[in-house]
Amino acid sequence: MAKRVVISGATGFIGQVLCQYLQGDYEVVALSRDARKGEILVGEFAKVVEWDARTASNWASQVEGASAIVNLAGENIASGRWTPSKRAGIVQSRTNSALAVVDAVSGAKKKPAVVIQGSAVGYYGSRGDETLEEDSAAGTTFLAGVCKRTEATVARVERSGVRCVAIRSGAVLGSYGGMLPKIMTPFRFFLGGRVGSGRQWLPWISLTDEVRAIRFLMEQPSLNGAFNLTSPNPTTMKQFTKAMGRVLHRPAWTVLPDFAARLAVGQMADEVLLASERVIPRRLKEAGFEFAYPDVRDALRAIIEGEDDESG
């Protein structure tokens, strides 16, 4: 019988590539709130099962004896202003999906080997030039609270004897989603530049290394707890946009001031665009993971020139 991996959030930016990366070696089960959309996006690589993102109904049987559950479900934090309803949706989408995973594991007769929960470097909050590792304290921002709550919720699977890993991802760089296409567009029109002072630290990771790291953590039975999924070489916003300009052969001369960013997107500006998070993947490196793209310029060049096919 093929090893099985159940992925929620499988039709998202990271989930689609993870499905493709694992297929062949694993039986991939993709959970999607819209089965028809799921079939279109990942049906070539996975068995699509519809779920409501709140309960274990319809899919609980898939976790029986599974090699892993990877929970990437959650409302996009970067889409739209953080109105009260938007903030509630961000919290509820992550908490509900985590609780559904806990319920599915609890009800399984043969427990899955590991649960990997998607989290983010927002766990630490904006900390200036402080170097942040997995044992650094949680921040006090909205996103920090969301990450802390979600990680604590899914950690309940440990009571069932199941290994649990929380992946605190930085900005994931890929050509078809995440922050990169949004940043690239003004550069193509010679309007590229930085947000804010440019001194804020930007923890990043290539999409290829993101999915490689998830698989690495799946397949290392001695690893549990929190892992930072970021390049070992964080960069400042100024350095990042300068590297982008060099790869695209465009200037990086414009500046979006702090106040303009806050006017444009409100609270999200301070917690995402202007936040300074100098995050290091200490535990991932200690475990022996080797990055395909540790340097931001090499990562950008591979993505933009098509050398990185984003499937590992």
C-alpha positions in Angstrom: 0.0 0.0 0.0 1.3 3.4 -0.9 2.3 5.9 1.8 -0.4 8.5 2.1 -0.1 12.2 2.8 -3.2 14.3 3.5 -2.9 18.0 2.6 -5.3 20.7 3.5 -5.0 24.0 1.7 -3.8 21.9 -1.2 -5.1 24.3 -3.9 -3.1 27.2 -2.4 0.2 28.6 -3.6 2.3 26.2 -1.5 -0.1 23.3 -1.5 -0.3 22.9 -5.3 3.5 22.6 -5.6 3.7 20.3 -2.5 1.1 17.9 -4.1 3.2 17.8 -7.3 6.4 17.3 -5.4 5.1 14.4 -3.3 3.2 12.5 -6.0 4.8 9.4 -7.2 6.4 8.6 -3.8 3.2 9.1 -1.9 -0.5 8.8 -2.4 -1.5 12.4 -2.0 -5.0 13.3 -0.7 -5.9 17.0 -1.3 -8.6 18.5 0.8 -10.5 21.2 -0.9 -13.7 23.2 -0.1 -14.5 23.1 -3.8 -13.8 19.7 -5.2 -14.3 20.8 -8.8 -11.7 23.5 -8.4 -9.5 21.1 -6.6 -9.7 18.6 -9.5 -8.7 21.4 -12.0 -5.7 22.6 -9.9 -4.3 19.4 -8.4 -6.3 16.5 -9.7 -3.3 15.4 -11.9 -1.2 14.9 -8.7 -3.7 14.0 -6.0 -7.0 12.4 -5.0 -9.3 15.3 -4.2 -11.6 15.1 -1.2 -14.1 17.8 -0.4 -14.1 19.2 3.2 -15.7 22.2 5.0 -12.5 23.3 6.6 -14.2 23.1 10.0 -14.9 19.4 10.8 -13.4 16.0 10.1 -16.5 14.8 8.2 -15.9 13.4 4.7 -12.2 12.9 5.2 -11.5 11.4 8.6 -11.0 7.9 7.1 -8.1 9.3 5.0 -5.9 9.8 8.0 -6.0 6.2 9.1 -2.4 5.1 9.0 -1.3 8.1 7.0 2.3 9.1 6.8 1.5 12.7 7.4 -1.2 15.4 7.6 0.0 18.8 6.4 -2.4 21.5 7.3 -1.8 24.6 5.2 -5.4 25.9 5.3 -6.2 29.5 6.3 -7.5 32.7 4.9 -5.0 34.8 3.0 -3.6 37.5 5.4 -2.5 39.7 2.5 -5.8 40.0 0.6 -7.6 43.1 1.6 -7.6 45.4 4.6 -7.8 44.0 8.1 -11.3 45.0 9.0 -12.8 43.4 12.1 -14.5 40.8 10.0 -11.3 40.1 8.1 -9.4 39.6 11.3 -12.1 37.3 12.6 -11.9 35.3 9.4 -8.1 34.9 9.7 -8.4 33.6 13.2 -11.4 31.3 12.6 -10.1 29.8 9.4 -6.9 28.7 11.1 -8.4 27.6 14.4 -11.2 25.7 12.8 -8.9 23.8 10.4 -6.6 23.0 13.3 -9.4 21.7 15.4 -10.6 19.6 12.5 -7.2 18.0 12.2 -7.1 17.3 16.0 -10.6 15.7 15.8 -9.6 13.5 12.8 -6.4 12.3 14.6 -8.3 11.7 17.8 -10.9 9.5 16.0 -8.3 7.5 14.0 -7.7 3.9 15.1 -4.3 3.9 13.4 -2.8 7.3 14.0 -1.0 9.2 11.4 2.8 9.4 11.9 3.0 13.2 12.0 1.0 16.4 11.8 2.7 19.4 10.2 0.9 22.7 10.9 1.5 25.8 8.8 2.4 28.9 10.8 4.5 32.0 10.0 7.4 34.1 11.2 4.7 36.6 12.3 4.8 34.5 15.5 7.7 36.7 16.6 6.3 40.1 15.8 8.4 43.0 14.6 11.7 43.0 16.6 14.1 45.3 14.7 17.6 43.8 14.4 17.2 41.1 17.0 18.1 37.6 15.7 15.1 35.4 16.1 15.4 31.6 16.5 12.8 29.0 17.3 13.1 29.5 21.1 12.6 33.2 20.9 9.5 34.5 22.6 6.3 35.1 20.8 5.4 38.7 19.9 2.4 40.6 21.0 0.9 41.6 17.6 -2.3 40.3 16.0 -0.4 37.9 13.8 1.7 36.6 16.6 -1.5 35.8 18.6 -2.9 34.0 15.6 0.2 31.9 15.1 0.6 31.1 18.8 -3.1 30.1 19.1 -3.0 27.9 16.0 0.2 26.1 17.0 -1.2 25.5 20.5 -4.4 24.1 19.1 -2.9 21.5 16.7 -0.3 20.5 19.3 -3.1 18.7 21.1 -2.4 15.8 18.7 0.6 15.0 20.9 -1.9 13.7 23.5 -2.7 11.0 21.0 1.0 10.1 20.7 1.4 11.8 17.3 4.5 13.8 16.4 3.7 17.4 15.7 5.7 20.0 13.8 4.9 23.7 13.4 6.5 25.4 10.3 7.0 29.1 10.7 7.4 30.2 7.1 8.9 33.4 5.9 7.9 35.2 2.7 7.7 32.3 0.2 9.1 33.3 -3.2 7.7 31.8 -6.3 6.6 33.0 -9.7 2.9 32.3 -9.5 1.9 33.4 -6.0 2.9 35.0 -2.8 4.5 38.4 -2.6 6.9 38.1 -5.6 4.6 38.7 -8.5 3.2 41.8 -6.7 6.7 43.2 -6.2 7.8 42.4 -9.7 5.1 44.2 -11.5 6.2 47.8 -10.8 9.8 46.8 -11.5 8.8 45.8 -15.0 7.5 49.3 -15.5 10.7 50.9 -14.1 8.8 51.8 -10.9 10.3 49.3 -8.5 11.6 50.2 -5.1 11.3 49.6 -1.4 8.5 50.0 1.2 9.4 52.1 4.2 13.0 52.8 5.3 14.2 49.6 3.7 16.1 48.7 7.0 13.4 46.2 8.0 14.5 42.6 7.9 12.7 40.3 5.4 12.8 36.6 6.2 12.3 34.7 2.9 12.5 31.2 1.4 12.2 29.9 -2.1 9.1 27.9 -2.9 11.3 25.0 -3.8 13.0 25.0 -0.4 9.7 25.4 1.3 8.3 22.2 -0.1 11.6 20.4 0.3 11.8 21.4 3.9 8.2 20.2 4.5 9.1 16.8 3.1 12.3 16.7 5.1 10.4 17.3 8.3 7.8 14.7 7.4 10.5 12.1 6.8 12.6 12.7 9.9 10.8 10.9 12.8 13.0 12.4 15.5 12.0 16.0 14.7 9.2 17.8 16.4 8.2 21.2 17.6 8.7 24.5 15.8 10.9 25.0 12.8 11.6 28.3 11.0 11.3 27.8 7.3 13.4 30.7 6.1 16.6 31.1 4.2 19.7 31.1 6.5 20.5 34.5 4.9 17.7 37.0 5.8 17.9 40.2 3.9 16.7 43.8 4.5 13.9 45.2 2.3 16.5 47.5 0.7 18.8 44.6 -0.1 15.9 42.6 -1.4 14.7 45.2 -3.8 18.2 46.0 -5.0 18.7 42.3 -5.8 15.4 42.3 -7.6 16.5 45.3 -9.7 19.7 43.6 -10.7 18.1 40.4 -11.7 15.4 42.2 -13.7 17.9 44.8 -15.0 15.7 47.6 -13.6 16.3 50.4 -11.2 15.1 50.2 -7.6 14.6 53.9 -7.0 11.1 54.4 -5.7 10.1 54.6 -2.0 6.6 53.9 -0.5 6.8 55.8 2.8 5.5 54.3 6.0 2.5 56.6 6.2 1.5 55.8 2.6 1.7 52.0 3.3 -0.5 52.5 6.4 -3.0 54.5 4.4 -3.1 51.9 1.7 -3.5 48.7 3.8 -4.0 49.8 7.4 -2.8 47.6 10.3 -1.4 45.0 7.8 1.4 47.5 6.8 2.9 47.4 10.3 2.7 43.6 10.7 3.6 42.6 7.2 5.2 45.3 5.0 7.0 47.3 7.6 7.7 44.5 10.2 11.4 43.7 10.8 11.9 40.0 11.5 15.5 38.8 11.4 14.6 35.1 11.5 17.2 32.3 11.3 16.3 28.6 10.6 18.6 27.3 13.4 16.8 24.0 14.0 16.4 23.1 10.3 20.1 23.6 9.7 21.1 21.6 12.8 18.9 18.8 11.5 21.0 18.7 8.4 18.7 20.3 5.8 20.6 21.8 2.9 19.0 24.8 1.1 18.9 24.7 -2.7 18.7 28.5 -2.7 20.3 30.1 0.3 21.1 33.4 -1.5 18.3 35.8 -2.4 19.9 36.9 -5.7 20.3 33.3 -6.8 16.8 32.4 -5.8 15.3 35.4 -7.7 17.4 34.7 -10.8 16.3 31.0 -10.8 12.6 31.9 -10.4 12.6 34.8 -12.9 14.7 33.1 -15.5 12.7 29.8 -15.1 15.6 27.7 -13.9 13.6 26.8 -10.8 10.5 24.8 -11.8 9.1 25.1 -8.3 8.6 21.4 -8.1 11.9 20.5 -6.4 
